[in-house]
């Protein structure tokens, strides 16, 4: 049976992490992979090597490592919480990380207007 890969998309402070945590409580055998946690870890312990102007490849690498480990060593459903607002970023995740052979993929777009956020 295929696992679920639920990817949240939205602006900062749109509720991605809150949604992911609530869903994890309701969906048995699921795991939230939240890039905010990875960023906090890196900023706490590895601030000196964080990229200042380019994409945060280190943060993305940590997230990918966790997902790859979960795929190989568990049968959990994955709830990915990060912005991925660009089509290119989402395409990469769907093709390289959460392929349609292994996962049923669901994209949750939290399209909250700026005035509400």
One Martini backbone bead per residue (centre of mass of N, CA, C, O) as a GRO file, in nm:
protein
  117
    1UNK     BB    1   0.096   0.037   0.022
    2UNK     BB    2   0.064   0.356  -0.004
    3UNK     BB    3   0.179   0.650   0.090
    4UNK     BB    4   0.167   0.957   0.232
    5UNK     BB    5   0.209   1.293   0.085
    6UNK     BB    6   0.197   1.597   0.262
    7UNK     BB    7   0.195   1.921   0.121
    8UNK     BB    8   0.275   2.235   0.226
    9UNK     BB    9   0.153   2.561   0.119
   10UNK     BB   10   0.296   2.887   0.202
   11UNK     BB   11   0.325   3.140   0.378
   12UNK     BB   12   0.436   3.299   0.622
   13UNK     BB   13   0.206   3.244   0.874
   14UNK     BB   14  -0.037   3.041   0.741
   15UNK     BB   15  -0.034   2.733   0.900
   16UNK     BB   16   0.143   2.483   0.834
   17UNK     BB   17   0.235   2.373   1.112
   18UNK     BB   18  -0.040   2.358   1.246
   19UNK     BB   19  -0.165   2.166   1.044
   20UNK     BB   20   0.044   1.937   1.065
   21UNK     BB   21   0.006   1.878   1.370
   22UNK     BB   22  -0.296   1.814   1.356
   23UNK     BB   23  -0.275   1.583   1.150
   24UNK     BB   24  -0.086   1.396   1.311
   25UNK     BB   25  -0.306   1.336   1.534
   26UNK     BB   26  -0.515   1.200   1.311
   27UNK     BB   27  -0.277   1.043   1.160
   28UNK     BB   28  -0.172   0.752   1.151
   29UNK     BB   29   0.150   0.705   1.103
   30UNK     BB   30   0.291   0.999   1.132
   31UNK     BB   31   0.512   1.268   0.995
   32UNK     BB   32   0.675   1.563   1.064
   33UNK     BB   33   0.841   1.780   0.823
   34UNK     BB   34   1.005   2.068   0.954
   35UNK     BB   35   1.197   2.333   0.844
   36UNK     BB   36   1.192   2.511   1.096
   37UNK     BB   37   1.350   2.314   1.275
   38UNK     BB   38   1.607   2.308   1.101
   39UNK     BB   39   1.666   2.611   1.112
   40UNK     BB   40   1.692   2.634   1.419
   41UNK     BB   41   1.927   2.442   1.450
   42UNK     BB   42   2.125   2.591   1.262
   43UNK     BB   43   2.109   2.871   1.408
   44UNK     BB   44   2.218   2.760   1.682
   45UNK     BB   45   2.487   2.575   1.572
   46UNK     BB   46   2.539   2.697   1.239
   47UNK     BB   47   2.554   3.006   1.159
   48UNK     BB   48   2.843   3.038   1.016
   49UNK     BB   49   2.730   2.840   0.757
   50UNK     BB   50   2.517   3.015   0.658
   51UNK     BB   51   2.356   3.136   0.409
   52UNK     BB   52   2.302   3.474   0.292
   53UNK     BB   53   2.197   3.456  -0.043
   54UNK     BB   54   2.130   3.169  -0.074
   55UNK     BB   55   2.012   2.888  -0.069
   56UNK     BB   56   1.934   2.645   0.185
   57UNK     BB   57   2.100   2.359   0.147
   58UNK     BB   58   2.132   2.251   0.432
   59UNK     BB   59   1.834   2.236   0.506
   60UNK     BB   60   1.751   2.058   0.267
   61UNK     BB   61   1.939   1.818   0.341
   62UNK     BB   62   1.813   1.747   0.611
   63UNK     BB   63   1.532   1.690   0.508
   64UNK     BB   64   1.610   1.469   0.310
   65UNK     BB   65   1.738   1.274   0.512
   66UNK     BB   66   1.486   1.225   0.681
   67UNK     BB   67   1.308   1.118   0.454
   68UNK     BB   68   1.491   0.886   0.358
   69UNK     BB   69   1.489   0.740   0.626
   70UNK     BB   70   1.183   0.701   0.649
   71UNK     BB   71   1.154   0.537   0.385
   72UNK     BB   72   1.359   0.299   0.466
   73UNK     BB   73   1.268   0.267   0.808
   74UNK     BB   74   0.957   0.303   0.727
   75UNK     BB   75   0.574   0.360   0.711
   76UNK     BB   76   0.526   0.652   0.704
   77UNK     BB   77   0.363   0.930   0.689
   78UNK     BB   78   0.411   1.246   0.520
   79UNK     BB   79   0.445   1.580   0.659
   80UNK     BB   80   0.518   1.868   0.480
   81UNK     BB   81   0.671   2.171   0.621
   82UNK     BB   82   0.680   2.412   0.366
   83UNK     BB   83   0.661   2.642   0.130
   84UNK     BB   84   0.702   2.588  -0.180
   85UNK     BB   85   0.605   2.827  -0.391
   86UNK     BB   86   0.757   2.713  -0.616
   87UNK     BB   87   0.736   2.512  -0.880
   88UNK     BB   88   1.023   2.399  -0.881
   89UNK     BB   89   1.021   2.295  -0.589
   90UNK     BB   90   0.778   2.106  -0.618
   91UNK     BB   91   0.880   1.934  -0.851
   92UNK     BB   92   1.119   1.820  -0.701
   93UNK     BB   93   0.964   1.677  -0.476
   94UNK     BB   94   0.781   1.500  -0.664
   95UNK     BB   95   1.022   1.359  -0.822
   96UNK     BB   96   1.260   1.303  -0.587
   97UNK     BB   97   1.092   1.236  -0.308
   98UNK     BB   98   0.759   1.212  -0.395
   99UNK     BB   99   0.678   0.976  -0.564
  100UNK     BB  100   0.409   0.807  -0.740
  101UNK     BB  101   0.496   0.513  -0.659
  102UNK     BB  102   0.517   0.555  -0.329
  103UNK     BB  103   0.295   0.795  -0.344
  104UNK     BB  104   0.037   0.980  -0.216
  105UNK     BB  105  -0.032   1.306  -0.327
  106UNK     BB  106  -0.071   1.609  -0.126
  107UNK     BB  107  -0.180   1.942  -0.173
  108UNK     BB  108  -0.159   2.220   0.059
  109UNK     BB  109  -0.307   2.540   0.017
  110UNK     BB  110  -0.230   2.833   0.205
  111UNK     BB  111  -0.429   3.108   0.099
  112UNK     BB  112  -0.343   3.380   0.268
  113UNK     BB  113  -0.391   3.686   0.320
  114UNK     BB  114  -0.196   3.939   0.428
  115UNK     BB  115  -0.411   4.083   0.614
  116UNK     BB  116  -0.439   3.821   0.793
  117UNK     BB  117  -0.133   3.763   0.863
   0.00000   0.00000   0.00000
